[in-house]
Amino acid sequence: MKRSYHIEVECANCANKMEAALQRIEGIEHAAIQFMTQKLTVEFSAAADPDAVMQKAQKVCRTIEPDCEIIF
């Protein structure tokens, strides 16, 4: 399952770090952040609960940039 989210991130380097960190979360097969459009695309594994995975993703992103917000 693939979903897109709006992400508020202020730093392109931070977006790259977030993208790499998101790839390591269980339940995410692929994640990509488009910094210019502030768009996060996530491909979930078949057994994943997208809402639970995105809660973890929000926490991970905030460790990199505390003001980061994923709107889901």
mmCIF file as Biopython writes it, N, C-alpha, C and O atoms, coordinates in Angstrom:
data_model
#
loop_
_atom_site.group_PDB
_atom_site.id
_atom_site.type_symbol
_atom_site.label_atom_id
_atom_site.label_alt_id
_atom_site.label_comp_id
_atom_site.label_asym_id
_atom_site.label_entity_id
_atom_site.label_seq_id
_atom_site.pdbx_PDB_ins_code
_atom_site.Cartn_x
_atom_site.Cartn_y
_atom_site.Cartn_z
_atom_site.occupancy
_atom_site.B_iso_or_equiv
_atom_site.auth_seq_id
_atom_site.auth_asym_id
_atom_site.pdbx_PDB_model_num
ATOM 1   N N  . MET A ? 1  ? 0.839  -1.159 0.000  1.0 0.0 1  A 1 
ATOM 2   C CA . MET A ? 1  ? 0.000  0.000  0.000  1.0 0.0 1  A 1 
ATOM 3   C C  . MET A ? 1  ? 0.899  1.242  0.000  1.0 0.0 1  A 1 
ATOM 4   O O  . MET A ? 1  ? 1.881  1.312  0.739  1.0 0.0 1  A 1 
ATOM 5   N N  . LYS A ? 2  ? 0.551  2.196  -0.823 1.0 0.0 2  A 1 
ATOM 6   C CA . LYS A ? 2  ? 1.340  3.416  -0.957 1.0 0.0 2  A 1 
ATOM 7   C C  . LYS A ? 2  ? 0.460  4.616  -0.606 1.0 0.0 2  A 1 
ATOM 8   O O  . LYS A ? 2  ? -0.673 4.729  -1.072 1.0 0.0 2  A 1 
ATOM 9   N N  . ARG A ? 3  ? 1.009  5.518  0.234  1.0 0.0 3  A 1 
ATOM 10  C CA . ARG A ? 3  ? 0.277  6.723  0.623  1.0 0.0 3  A 1 
ATOM 11  C C  . ARG A ? 3  ? 1.204  7.921  0.584  1.0 0.0 3  A 1 
ATOM 12  O O  . ARG A ? 3  ? 2.419  7.795  0.736  1.0 0.0 3  A 1 
ATOM 13  N N  . SER A ? 4  ? 0.602  9.098  0.376  1.0 0.0 4  A 1 
ATOM 14  C CA . SER A ? 4  ? 1.348  10.348 0.375  1.0 0.0 4  A 1 
ATOM 15  C C  . SER A ? 4  ? 0.862  11.228 1.512  1.0 0.0 4  A 1 
ATOM 16  O O  . SER A ? 4  ? -0.322 11.236 1.849  1.0 0.0 4  A 1 
ATOM 17  N N  . TYR A ? 5  ? 1.798  11.971 2.099  1.0 0.0 5  A 1 
ATOM 18  C CA . TYR A ? 5  ? 1.505  12.854 3.224  1.0 0.0 5  A 1 
ATOM 19  C C  . TYR A ? 5  ? 2.196  14.190 3.002  1.0 0.0 5  A 1 
ATOM 20  O O  . TYR A ? 5  ? 3.206  14.272 2.303  1.0 0.0 5  A 1 
ATOM 21  N N  . HIS A ? 6  ? 1.647  15.227 3.600  1.0 0.0 6  A 1 
ATOM 22  C CA . HIS A ? 6  ? 2.313  16.520 3.623  1.0 0.0 6  A 1 
ATOM 23  C C  . HIS A ? 6  ? 3.274  16.503 4.809  1.0 0.0 6  A 1 
ATOM 24  O O  . HIS A ? 6  ? 2.895  16.106 5.911  1.0 0.0 6  A 1 
ATOM 25  N N  . ILE A ? 7  ? 4.507  16.929 4.587  1.0 0.0 7  A 1 
ATOM 26  C CA . ILE A ? 7  ? 5.505  16.983 5.652  1.0 0.0 7  A 1 
ATOM 27  C C  . ILE A ? 7  ? 6.076  18.396 5.708  1.0 0.0 7  A 1 
ATOM 28  O O  . ILE A ? 7  ? 6.386  18.997 4.680  1.0 0.0 7  A 1 
ATOM 29  N N  . GLU A ? 8  ? 6.207  18.901 6.899  1.0 0.0 8  A 1 
ATOM 30  C CA . GLU A ? 8  ? 6.788  20.231 7.084  1.0 0.0 8  A 1 
ATOM 31  C C  . GLU A ? 8  ? 8.192  20.045 7.636  1.0 0.0 8  A 1 
ATOM 32  O O  . GLU A ? 8  ? 8.386  19.722 8.808  1.0 0.0 8  A 1 
ATOM 33  N N  . VAL A ? 9  ? 9.162  20.258 6.762  1.0 0.0 9  A 1 
ATOM 34  C CA . VAL A ? 9  ? 10.566 20.118 7.113  1.0 0.0 9  A 1 
ATOM 35  C C  . VAL A ? 9  ? 11.302 21.334 6.552  1.0 0.0 9  A 1 
ATOM 36  O O  . VAL A ? 9  ? 11.059 21.740 5.416  1.0 0.0 9  A 1 
ATOM 37  N N  . GLU A ? 10 ? 12.204 21.916 7.352  1.0 0.0 10 A 1 
ATOM 38  C CA . GLU A ? 10 ? 12.843 23.179 6.983  1.0 0.0 10 A 1 
ATOM 39  C C  . GLU A ? 10 ? 14.212 23.032 6.345  1.0 0.0 10 A 1 
ATOM 40  O O  . GLU A ? 10 ? 14.739 24.001 5.798  1.0 0.0 10 A 1 
ATOM 41  N N  . CYS A ? 11 ? 14.793 21.863 6.401  1.0 0.0 11 A 1 
ATOM 42  C CA . CYS A ? 11 ? 16.181 21.683 5.980  1.0 0.0 11 A 1 
ATOM 43  C C  . CYS A ? 11 ? 16.274 20.491 5.020  1.0 0.0 11 A 1 
ATOM 44  O O  . CYS A ? 11 ? 15.805 19.397 5.333  1.0 0.0 11 A 1 
ATOM 45  N N  . ALA A ? 12 ? 16.879 20.712 3.859  1.0 0.0 12 A 1 
ATOM 46  C CA . ALA A ? 12 ? 17.017 19.640 2.871  1.0 0.0 12 A 1 
ATOM 47  C C  . ALA A ? 12 ? 17.886 18.502 3.393  1.0 0.0 12 A 1 
ATOM 48  O O  . ALA A ? 12 ? 17.597 17.332 3.140  1.0 0.0 12 A 1 
ATOM 49  N N  . ASN A ? 13 ? 18.947 18.840 4.120  1.0 0.0 13 A 1 
ATOM 50  C CA . ASN A ? 13 ? 19.810 17.811 4.680  1.0 0.0 13 A 1 
ATOM 51  C C  . ASN A ? 13 ? 19.043 16.975 5.709  1.0 0.0 13 A 1 
ATOM 52  O O  . ASN A ? 13 ? 19.197 15.755 5.766  1.0 0.0 13 A 1 
ATOM 53  N N  . CYS A ? 14 ? 18.225 17.635 6.511  1.0 0.0 14 A 1 
ATOM 54  C CA . CYS A ? 14 ? 17.404 16.919 7.495  1.0 0.0 14 A 1 
ATOM 55  C C  . CYS A ? 14 ? 16.409 15.999 6.790  1.0 0.0 14 A 1 
ATOM 56  O O  . CYS A ? 14 ? 16.152 14.889 7.256  1.0 0.0 14 A 1 
ATOM 57  N N  . ALA A ? 15 ? 15.855 16.452 5.680  1.0 0.0 15 A 1 
ATOM 58  C CA . ALA A ? 15 ? 14.919 15.622 4.917  1.0 0.0 15 A 1 
ATOM 59  C C  . ALA A ? 15 ? 15.606 14.348 4.436  1.0 0.0 15 A 1 
ATOM 60  O O  . ALA A ? 15 ? 15.005 13.274 4.465  1.0 0.0 15 A 1 
ATOM 61  N N  . ASN A ? 16 ? 16.858 14.458 3.994  1.0 0.0 16 A 1 
ATOM 62  C CA . ASN A ? 16 ? 17.607 13.268 3.575  1.0 0.0 16 A 1 
ATOM 63  C C  . ASN A ? 16 ? 17.843 12.323 4.747  1.0 0.0 16 A 1 
ATOM 64  O O  . ASN A ? 16 ? 17.724 11.107 4.594  1.0 0.0 16 A 1 
ATOM 65  N N  . LYS A ? 17 ? 18.173 12.868 5.910  1.0 0.0 17 A 1 
ATOM 66  C CA . LYS A ? 17 ? 18.377 12.045 7.100  1.0 0.0 17 A 1 
ATOM 67  C C  . LYS A ? 17 ? 17.077 11.358 7.513  1.0 0.0 17 A 1 
ATOM 68  O O  . LYS A ? 17 ? 17.073 10.185 7.886  1.0 0.0 17 A 1 
ATOM 69  N N  . MET A ? 18 ? 15.974 12.104 7.441  1.0 0.0 18 A 1 
ATOM 70  C CA . MET A ? 18 ? 14.668 11.533 7.789  1.0 0.0 18 A 1 
ATOM 71  C C  . MET A ? 18 ? 14.304 10.394 6.849  1.0 0.0 18 A 1 
ATOM 72  O O  . MET A ? 18 ? 13.822 9.348  7.282  1.0 0.0 18 A 1 
ATOM 73  N N  . GLU A ? 19 ? 14.534 10.604 5.579  1.0 0.0 19 A 1 
ATOM 74  C CA . GLU A ? 19 ? 14.230 9.581  4.584  1.0 0.0 19 A 1 
ATOM 75  C C  . GLU A ? 19 ? 14.972 8.284  4.900  1.0 0.0 19 A 1 
ATOM 76  O O  . GLU A ? 19 ? 14.389 7.202  4.848  1.0 0.0 19 A 1 
ATOM 77  N N  . ALA A ? 20 ? 16.250 8.397  5.224  1.0 0.0 20 A 1 
ATOM 78  C CA . ALA A ? 20 ? 17.046 7.213  5.568  1.0 0.0 20 A 1 
ATOM 79  C C  . ALA A ? 20 ? 16.525 6.554  6.843  1.0 0.0 20 A 1 
ATOM 80  O O  . ALA A ? 20 ? 16.462 5.327  6.926  1.0 0.0 20 A 1 
ATOM 81  N N  . ALA A ? 21 ? 16.151 7.359  7.834  1.0 0.0 21 A 1 
ATOM 82  C CA . ALA A ? 21 ? 15.648 6.820  9.101  1.0 0.0 21 A 1 
ATOM 83  C C  . ALA A ? 21 ? 14.293 6.145  8.908  1.0 0.0 21 A 1 
ATOM 84  O O  . ALA A ? 21 ? 14.023 5.110  9.516  1.0 0.0 21 A 1 
ATOM 85  N N  . LEU A ? 22 ? 13.452 6.718  8.075  1.0 0.0 22 A 1 
ATOM 86  C CA . LEU A ? 22 ? 12.134 6.134  7.822  1.0 0.0 22 A 1 
ATOM 87  C C  . LEU A ? 22 ? 12.243 4.770  7.163  1.0 0.0 22 A 1 
ATOM 88  O O  . LEU A ? 22 ? 11.429 3.884  7.424  1.0 0.0 22 A 1 
ATOM 89  N N  . GLN A ? 23 ? 13.243 4.598  6.314  1.0 0.0 23 A 1 
ATOM 90  C CA . GLN A ? 23 ? 13.436 3.311  5.628  1.0 0.0 23 A 1 
ATOM 91  C C  . GLN A ? 23 ? 13.717 2.178  6.617  1.0 0.0 23 A 1 
ATOM 92  O O  . GLN A ? 23 ? 13.492 1.008  6.305  1.0 0.0 23 A 1 
ATOM 93  N N  . ARG A ? 24 ? 14.207 2.528  7.806  1.0 0.0 24 A 1 
ATOM 94  C CA . ARG A ? 24 ? 14.558 1.504  8.807  1.0 0.0 24 A 1 
ATOM 95  C C  . ARG A ? 24 ? 13.395 1.143  9.734  1.0 0.0 24 A 1 
ATOM 96  O O  . ARG A ? 24 ? 13.526 0.228  10.547 1.0 0.0 24 A 1 
ATOM 97  N N  . ILE A ? 25 ? 12.277 1.833  9.629  1.0 0.0 25 A 1 
ATOM 98  C CA . ILE A ? 25 ? 11.129 1.542  10.489 1.0 0.0 25 A 1 
ATOM 99  C C  . ILE A ? 25 ? 10.427 0.285  9.987  1.0 0.0 25 A 1 
ATOM 100 O O  . ILE A ? 25 ? 10.166 0.130  8.794  1.0 0.0 25 A 1 
ATOM 101 N N  . GLU A ? 26 ? 10.129 -0.608 10.931 1.0 0.0 26 A 1 
ATOM 102 C CA . GLU A ? 26 ? 9.416  -1.831 10.578 1.0 0.0 26 A 1 
ATOM 103 C C  . GLU A ? 26 ? 8.026  -1.460 10.059 1.0 0.0 26 A 1 
ATOM 104 O O  . GLU A ? 26 ? 7.308  -0.681 10.687 1.0 0.0 26 A 1 
ATOM 105 N N  . GLY A ? 27 ? 7.663  -2.017 8.925  1.0 0.0 27 A 1 
ATOM 106 C CA . GLY A ? 27 ? 6.366  -1.726 8.312  1.0 0.0 27 A 1 
ATOM 107 C C  . GLY A ? 27 ? 6.481  -0.808 7.111  1.0 0.0 27 A 1 
ATOM 108 O O  . GLY A ? 27 ? 5.539  -0.683 6.329  1.0 0.0 27 A 1 
ATOM 109 N N  . ILE A ? 28 ? 7.638  -0.159 6.959  1.0 0.0 28 A 1 
ATOM 110 C CA . ILE A ? 28 ? 7.862  0.705  5.796  1.0 0.0 28 A 1 
ATOM 111 C C  . ILE A ? 28 ? 8.817  -0.003 4.846  1.0 0.0 28 A 1 
ATOM 112 O O  . ILE A ? 28 ? 9.941  -0.345 5.213  1.0 0.0 28 A 1 
ATOM 113 N N  . GLU A ? 29 ? 8.353  -0.216 3.626  1.0 0.0 29 A 1 
ATOM 114 C CA . GLU A ? 29 ? 9.206  -0.832 2.612  1.0 0.0 29 A 1 
ATOM 115 C C  . GLU A ? 29 ? 10.034 0.216  1.876  1.0 0.0 29 A 1 
ATOM 116 O O  . GLU A ? 29 ? 11.186 -0.027 1.517  1.0 0.0 29 A 1 
ATOM 117 N N  . HIS A ? 30 ? 9.429  1.392  1.657  1.0 0.0 30 A 1 
ATOM 118 C CA . HIS A ? 30 ? 10.132 2.471  0.965  1.0 0.0 30 A 1 
ATOM 119 C C  . HIS A ? 30 ? 9.539  3.805  1.399  1.0 0.0 30 A 1 
ATOM 120 O O  . HIS A ? 30 ? 8.326  3.929  1.566  1.0 0.0 30 A 1 
ATOM 121 N N  . ALA A ? 31 ? 10.395 4.795  1.579  1.0 0.0 31 A 1 
ATOM 122 C CA . ALA A ? 31 ? 9.956  6.147  1.927  1.0 0.0 31 A 1 
ATOM 123 C C  . ALA A ? 31 ? 10.773 7.144  1.115  1.0 0.0 31 A 1 
ATOM 124 O O  . ALA A ? 31 ? 11.976 6.972  0.920  1.0 0.0 31 A 1 
ATOM 125 N N  . ALA A ? 32 ? 10.099 8.187  0.648  1.0 0.0 32 A 1 
ATOM 126 C CA . ALA A ? 32 ? 10.774 9.231  -0.126 1.0 0.0 32 A 1 
ATOM 127 C C  . ALA A ? 32 ? 10.203 10.596 0.265  1.0 0.0 32 A 1 
ATOM 128 O O  . ALA A ? 32 ? 8.988  10.776 0.340  1.0 0.0 32 A 1 
ATOM 129 N N  . ILE A ? 33 ? 11.093 11.543 0.509  1.0 0.0 33 A 1 
ATOM 130 C CA . ILE A ? 33 ? 10.680 12.903 0.831  1.0 0.0 33 A 1 
ATOM 131 C C  . ILE A ? 33 ? 11.097 13.810 -0.319 1.0 0.0 33 A 1 
ATOM 132 O O  . ILE A ? 33 ? 12.261 13.837 -0.717 1.0 0.0 33 A 1 
ATOM 133 N N  . GLN A ? 34 ? 10.129 14.551 -0.844 1.0 0.0 34 A 1 
ATOM 134 C CA . GLN A ? 34 ? 10.387 15.572 -1.854 1.0 0.0 34 A 1 
ATOM 135 C C  . GLN A ? 34 ? 10.441 16.907 -1.113 1.0 0.0 34 A 1 
ATOM 136 O O  . GLN A ? 34 ? 9.401  17.471 -0.773 1.0 0.0 34 A 1 
ATOM 137 N N  . PHE A ? 35 ? 11.644 17.411 -0.864 1.0 0.0 35 A 1 
ATOM 138 C CA . PHE A ? 35 ? 11.804 18.611 -0.057 1.0 0.0 35 A 1 
ATOM 139 C C  . PHE A ? 35 ? 11.114 19.827 -0.680 1.0 0.0 35 A 1 
ATOM 140 O O  . PHE A ? 35 ? 10.470 20.600 0.030  1.0 0.0 35 A 1 
ATOM 141 N N  . MET A ? 36 ? 11.238 19.999 -1.968 1.0 0.0 36 A 1 
ATOM 142 C CA . MET A ? 36 ? 10.691 21.186 -2.625 1.0 0.0 36 A 1 
ATOM 143 C C  . MET A ? 36 ? 9.159  21.252 -2.548 1.0 0.0 36 A 1 
ATOM 144 O O  . MET A ? 36 ? 8.588  22.337 -2.439 1.0 0.0 36 A 1 
ATOM 145 N N  . THR A ? 37 ? 8.506  20.101 -2.603 1.0 0.0 37 A 1 
ATOM 146 C CA . THR A ? 37 ? 7.042  20.076 -2.551 1.0 0.0 37 A 1 
ATOM 147 C C  . THR A ? 37 ? 6.516  19.727 -1.158 1.0 0.0 37 A 1 
ATOM 148 O O  . THR A ? 37 ? 5.307  19.721 -0.930 1.0 0.0 37 A 1 
ATOM 149 N N  . GLN A ? 38 ? 7.436  19.434 -0.226 1.0 0.0 38 A 1 
ATOM 150 C CA . GLN A ? 38 ? 7.056  19.066 1.146  1.0 0.0 38 A 1 
ATOM 151 C C  . GLN A ? 38 ? 6.113  17.858 1.137  1.0 0.0 38 A 1 
ATOM 152 O O  . GLN A ? 38 ? 5.078  17.857 1.803  1.0 0.0 38 A 1 
ATOM 153 N N  . LYS A ? 39 ? 6.493  16.836 0.372  1.0 0.0 39 A 1 
ATOM 154 C CA . LYS A ? 39 ? 5.668  15.645 0.214  1.0 0.0 39 A 1 
ATOM 155 C C  . LYS A ? 39 ? 6.449  14.411 0.650  1.0 0.0 39 A 1 
ATOM 156 O O  . LYS A ? 39 ? 7.607  14.226 0.276  1.0 0.0 39 A 1 
ATOM 157 N N  . LEU A ? 40 ? 5.798  13.577 1.443  1.0 0.0 40 A 1 
ATOM 158 C CA . LEU A ? 40 ? 6.363  12.305 1.892  1.0 0.0 40 A 1 
ATOM 159 C C  . LEU A ? 40 ? 5.536  11.194 1.278  1.0 0.0 40 A 1 
ATOM 160 O O  . LEU A ? 40 ? 4.317  11.156 1.448  1.0 0.0 40 A 1 
ATOM 161 N N  . THR A ? 41 ? 6.183  10.294 0.569  1.0 0.0 41 A 1 
ATOM 162 C CA . THR A ? 41 ? 5.517  9.133  -0.004 1.0 0.0 41 A 1 
ATOM 163 C C  . THR A ? 41 ? 6.045  7.897  0.711  1.0 0.0 41 A 1 
ATOM 164 O O  . THR A ? 41 ? 7.252  7.674  0.798  1.0 0.0 41 A 1 
ATOM 165 N N  . VAL A ? 42 ? 5.109  7.097  1.223  1.0 0.0 42 A 1 
ATOM 166 C CA . VAL A ? 42 ? 5.484  5.903  1.984  1.0 0.0 42 A 1 
ATOM 167 C C  . VAL A ? 42 ? 4.813  4.694  1.375  1.0 0.0 42 A 1 
ATOM 168 O O  . VAL A ? 42 ? 3.616  4.713  1.087  1.0 0.0 42 A 1 
ATOM 169 N N  . GLU A ? 43 ? 5.595  3.636  1.178  1.0 0.0 43 A 1 
ATOM 170 C CA . GLU A ? 43 ? 5.064  2.351  0.744  1.0 0.0 43 A 1 
ATOM 171 C C  . GLU A ? 43 ? 5.149  1.414  1.940  1.0 0.0 43 A 1 
ATOM 172 O O  . GLU A ? 43 ? 6.237  1.120  2.435  1.0 0.0 43 A 1 
ATOM 173 N N  . PHE A ? 44 ? 3.997  0.951  2.399  1.0 0.0 44 A 1 
ATOM 174 C CA . PHE A ? 44 ? 3.909  0.096  3.581  1.0 0.0 44 A 1 
ATOM 175 C C  . PHE A ? 44 ? 3.960  -1.374 3.197  1.0 0.0 44 A 1 
ATOM 176 O O  . PHE A ? 44 ? 3.558  -1.752 2.097  1.0 0.0 44 A 1 
ATOM 177 N N  . SER A ? 45 ? 4.458  -2.201 4.109  1.0 0.0 45 A 1 
ATOM 178 C CA . SER A ? 45 ? 4.406  -3.648 3.896  1.0 0.0 45 A 1 
ATOM 179 C C  . SER A ? 45 ? 2.959  -4.099 4.050  1.0 0.0 45 A 1 
ATOM 180 O O  . SER A ? 45 ? 2.144  -3.385 4.634  1.0 0.0 45 A 1 
ATOM 181 N N  . ALA A ? 46 ? 2.641  -5.262 3.536  1.0 0.0 46 A 1 
ATOM 182 C CA . ALA A ? 46 ? 1.255  -5.748 3.496  1.0 0.0 46 A 1 
ATOM 183 C C  . ALA A ? 46 ? 0.640  -5.881 4.888  1.0 0.0 46 A 1 
ATOM 184 O O  . ALA A ? 46 ? -0.545 -5.594 5.060  1.0 0.0 46 A 1 
ATOM 185 N N  . ALA A ? 47 ? 1.402  -6.302 5.867  1.0 0.0 47 A 1 
ATOM 186 C CA . ALA A ? 47 ? 0.865  -6.552 7.204  1.0 0.0 47 A 1 
ATOM 187 C C  . ALA A ? 47 ? 0.895  -5.317 8.108  1.0 0.0 47 A 1 
ATOM 188 O O  . ALA A ? 47 ? 0.455  -5.390 9.255  1.0 0.0 47 A 1 
ATOM 189 N N  . ALA A ? 48 ? 1.393  -4.213 7.626  1.0 0.0 48 A 1 
ATOM 190 C CA . ALA A ? 48 ? 1.576  -3.017 8.460  1.0 0.0 48 A 1 
ATOM 191 C C  . ALA A ? 48 ? 0.263  -2.272 8.697  1.0 0.0 48 A 1 
ATOM 192 O O  . ALA A ? 48 ? -0.623 -2.253 7.843  1.0 0.0 48 A 1 
ATOM 193 N N  . ASP A ? 49 ? 0.160  -1.659 9.876  1.0 0.0 49 A 1 
ATOM 194 C CA . ASP A ? 49 ? -0.939 -0.747 10.200 1.0 0.0 49 A 1 
ATOM 195 C C  . ASP A ? 49 ? -0.411 0.663  9.913  1.0 0.0 49 A 1 
ATOM 196 O O  . ASP A ? 49 ? 0.395  1.183  10.685 1.0 0.0 49 A 1 
ATOM 197 N N  . PRO A ? 50 ? -0.851 1.285  8.821  1.0 0.0 50 A 1 
ATOM 198 C CA . PRO A ? 50 ? -0.293 2.588  8.430  1.0 0.0 50 A 1 
ATOM 199 C C  . PRO A ? 50 ? -0.354 3.653  9.524  1.0 0.0 50 A 1 
ATOM 200 O O  . PRO A ? 50 ? 0.589  4.430  9.673  1.0 0.0 50 A 1 
ATOM 201 N N  . ASP A ? 51 ? -1.439 3.702  10.289 1.0 0.0 51 A 1 
ATOM 202 C CA . ASP A ? 51 ? -1.558 4.727  11.330 1.0 0.0 51 A 1 
ATOM 203 C C  . ASP A ? 51 ? -0.519 4.529  12.430 1.0 0.0 51 A 1 
ATOM 204 O O  . ASP A ? 51 ? 0.094  5.494  12.887 1.0 0.0 51 A 1 
ATOM 205 N N  . ALA A ? 52 ? -0.320 3.290  12.853 1.0 0.0 52 A 1 
ATOM 206 C CA . ALA A ? 52 ? 0.674  2.998  13.893 1.0 0.0 52 A 1 
ATOM 207 C C  . ALA A ? 52 ? 2.086  3.273  13.383 1.0 0.0 52 A 1 
ATOM 208 O O  . ALA A ? 52 ? 2.916  3.824  14.105 1.0 0.0 52 A 1 
ATOM 209 N N  . VAL A ? 53 ? 2.350  2.889  12.149 1.0 0.0 53 A 1 
ATOM 210 C CA . VAL A ? 53 ? 3.669  3.114  11.563 1.0 0.0 53 A 1 
ATOM 211 C C  . VAL A ? 53 ? 3.943  4.617  11.440 1.0 0.0 53 A 1 
ATOM 212 O O  . VAL A ? 53 ? 5.062  5.063  11.693 1.0 0.0 53 A 1 
ATOM 213 N N  . MET A ? 54 ? 2.943  5.388  11.059 1.0 0.0 54 A 1 
ATOM 214 C CA . MET A ? 54 ? 3.142  6.823  10.899 1.0 0.0 54 A 1 
ATOM 215 C C  . MET A ? 54 ? 3.336  7.531  12.243 1.0 0.0 54 A 1 
ATOM 216 O O  . MET A ? 54 ? 3.995  8.569  12.300 1.0 0.0 54 A 1 
ATOM 217 N N  . GLN A ? 55 ? 2.781  6.995  13.305 1.0 0.0 55 A 1 
ATOM 218 C CA . GLN A ? 55 ? 3.056  7.547  14.638 1.0 0.0 55 A 1 
ATOM 219 C C  . GLN A ? 55 ? 4.539  7.385  14.969 1.0 0.0 55 A 1 
ATOM 220 O O  . GLN A ? 55 ? 5.171  8.301  15.494 1.0 0.0 55 A 1 
ATOM 221 N N  . LYS A ? 56 ? 5.088  6.206  14.654 1.0 0.0 56 A 1 
ATOM 222 C CA . LYS A ? 56 ? 6.527  5.971  14.855 1.0 0.0 56 A 1 
ATOM 223 C C  . LYS A ? 56 ? 7.347  6.889  13.953 1.0 0.0 56 A 1 
ATOM 224 O O  . LYS A ? 56 ? 8.369  7.435  14.369 1.0 0.0 56 A 1 
ATOM 225 N N  . ALA A ? 57 ? 6.891  7.050  12.725 1.0 0.0 57 A 1 
ATOM 226 C CA . ALA A ? 57 ? 7.601  7.899  11.765 1.0 0.0 57 A 1 
ATOM 227 C C  . ALA A ? 57 ? 7.671  9.340  12.258 1.0 0.0 57 A 1 
ATOM 228 O O  . ALA A ? 57 ? 8.704  9.996  12.122 1.0 0.0 57 A 1 
ATOM 229 N N  . GLN A ? 58 ? 6.585  9.827  12.825 1.0 0.0 58 A 1 
ATOM 230 C CA . GLN A ? 58 ? 6.561  11.194 13.356 1.0 0.0 58 A 1 
ATOM 231 C C  . GLN A ? 58 ? 7.610  11.355 14.457 1.0 0.0 58 A 1 
ATOM 232 O O  . GLN A ? 58 ? 8.323  12.359 14.496 1.0 0.0 58 A 1 
ATOM 233 N N  . LYS A ? 59 ? 7.705  10.374 15.346 1.0 0.0 59 A 1 
ATOM 234 C CA . LYS A ? 59 ? 8.682  10.431 16.442 1.0 0.0 59 A 1 
ATOM 235 C C  . LYS A ? 59 ? 10.112 10.410 15.904 1.0 0.0 59 A 1 
ATOM 236 O O  . LYS A ? 59 ? 10.971 11.155 16.376 1.0 0.0 59 A 1 
ATOM 237 N N  . VAL A ? 60 ? 10.356 9.565  14.929 1.0 0.0 60 A 1 
ATOM 238 C CA . VAL A ? 60 ? 11.693 9.464  14.338 1.0 0.0 60 A 1 
ATOM 239 C C  . VAL A ? 60 ? 12.085 10.779 13.678 1.0 0.0 60 A 1 
ATOM 240 O O  . VAL A ? 60 ? 13.208 11.252 13.851 1.0 0.0 60 A 1 
ATOM 241 N N  . CYS A ? 61 ? 11.175 11.362 12.930 1.0 0.0 61 A 1 
ATOM 242 C CA . CYS A ? 61 ? 11.466 12.623 12.233 1.0 0.0 61 A 1 
ATOM 243 C C  . CYS A ? 61 ? 11.714 13.755 13.223 1.0 0.0 61 A 1 
ATOM 244 O O  . CYS A ? 61 ? 12.555 14.620 12.979 1.0 0.0 61 A 1 
ATOM 245 N N  . ARG A ? 62 ? 10.998 13.753 14.320 1.0 0.0 62 A 1 
ATOM 246 C CA . ARG A ? 62 ? 11.197 14.813 15.312 1.0 0.0 62 A 1 
ATOM 247 C C  . ARG A ? 62 ? 12.512 14.672 16.066 1.0 0.0 62 A 1 
ATOM 248 O O  . ARG A ? 62 ? 12.982 15.651 16.645 1.0 0.0 62 A 1 
ATOM 249 N N  . THR A ? 63 ? 13.117 13.499 16.081 1.0 0.0 63 A 1 
ATOM 250 C CA . THR A ? 63 ? 14.443 13.379 16.685 1.0 0.0 63 A 1 
ATOM 251 C C  . THR A ? 63 ? 15.485 14.060 15.798 1.0 0.0 63 A 1 
ATOM 252 O O  . THR A ? 63 ? 16.526 14.499 16.287 1.0 0.0 63 A 1 
ATOM 253 N N  . ILE A ? 64 ? 15.213 14.145 14.523 1.0 0.0 64 A 1 
ATOM 254 C CA . ILE A ? 64 ? 16.133 14.782 13.581 1.0 0.0 64 A 1 
ATOM 255 C C  . ILE A ? 64 ? 15.874 16.284 13.501 1.0 0.0 64 A 1 
ATOM 256 O O  . ILE A ? 64 ? 16.807 17.086 13.521 1.0 0.0 64 A 1 
ATOM 257 N N  . GLU A ? 65 ? 14.600 16.656 13.411 1.0 0.0 65 A 1 
ATOM 258 C CA . GLU A ? 65 ? 14.211 18.071 13.370 1.0 0.0 65 A 1 
ATOM 259 C C  . GLU A ? 65 ? 12.974 18.232 14.268 1.0 0.0 65 A 1 
ATOM 260 O O  . GLU A ? 65 ? 11.874 17.839 13.879 1.0 0.0 65 A 1 
ATOM 261 N N  . PRO A ? 66 ? 13.147 18.802 15.453 1.0 0.0 66 A 1 
ATOM 262 C CA . PRO A ? 66 ? 12.051 18.869 16.437 1.0 0.0 66 A 1 
ATOM 263 C C  . PRO A ? 66 ? 10.777 19.559 15.945 1.0 0.0 66 A 1 
ATOM 264 O O  . PRO A ? 66 ? 9.695  19.278 16.459 1.0 0.0 66 A 1 
ATOM 265 N N  . ASP A ? 67 ? 10.883 20.443 14.973 1.0 0.0 67 A 1 
ATOM 266 C CA . ASP A ? 67 ? 9.699  21.154 14.475 1.0 0.0 67 A 1 
ATOM 267 C C  . ASP A ? 67 ? 9.011  20.427 13.324 1.0 0.0 67 A 1 
ATOM 268 O O  . ASP A ? 67 ? 8.015  20.920 12.794 1.0 0.0 67 A 1 
ATOM 269 N N  . CYS A ? 68 ? 9.516  19.282 12.934 1.0 0.0 68 A 1 
ATOM 270 C CA . CYS A ? 68 ? 8.953  18.542 11.811 1.0 0.0 68 A 1 
ATOM 271 C C  . CYS A ? 68 ? 7.522  18.108 12.128 1.0 0.0 68 A 1 
ATOM 272 O O  . CYS A ? 68 ? 7.206  17.713 13.250 1.0 0.0 68 A 1 
ATOM 273 N N  . GLU A ? 69 ? 6.672  18.193 11.112 1.0 0.0 69 A 1 
ATOM 274 C CA . GLU A ? 69 ? 5.277  17.775 11.264 1.0 0.0 69 A 1 
ATOM 275 C C  . GLU A ? 69 ? 4.867  16.987 10.038 1.0 0.0 69 A 1 
ATOM 276 O O  . GLU A ? 69 ? 5.045  17.442 8.908  1.0 0.0 69 A 1 
ATOM 277 N N  . ILE A ? 70 ? 4.315  15.796 10.265 1.0 0.0 70 A 1 
ATOM 278 C CA . ILE A ? 70 ? 3.743  15.001 9.191  1.0 0.0 70 A 1 
ATOM 279 C C  . ILE A ? 70 ? 2.239  15.082 9.365  1.0 0.0 70 A 1 
ATOM 280 O O  . ILE A ? 70 ? 1.715  14.744 10.427 1.0 0.0 70 A 1 
ATOM 281 N N  . ILE A ? 71 ? 1.547  15.525 8.339  1.0 0.0 71 A 1 
ATOM 282 C CA . ILE A ? 71 ? 0.099  15.661 8.417  1.0 0.0 71 A 1 
ATOM 283 C C  . ILE A ? 71 ? -0.530 14.423 7.806  1.0 0.0 71 A 1 
ATOM 284 O O  . ILE A ? 71 ? -0.437 14.173 6.604  1.0 0.0 71 A 1 
ATOM 285 N N  . PHE A ? 72 ? -1.174 13.656 8.678  1.0 0.0 72 A 1 
ATOM 286 C CA . PHE A ? 72 ? -1.859 12.423 8.227  1.0 0.0 72 A 1 
ATOM 287 C C  . PHE A ? 72 ? -3.179 12.269 8.909  1.0 0.0 72 A 1 
ATOM 288 O O  . PHE A ? 72 ? -3.893 11.298 8.659  1.0 0.0 72 A 1 
#
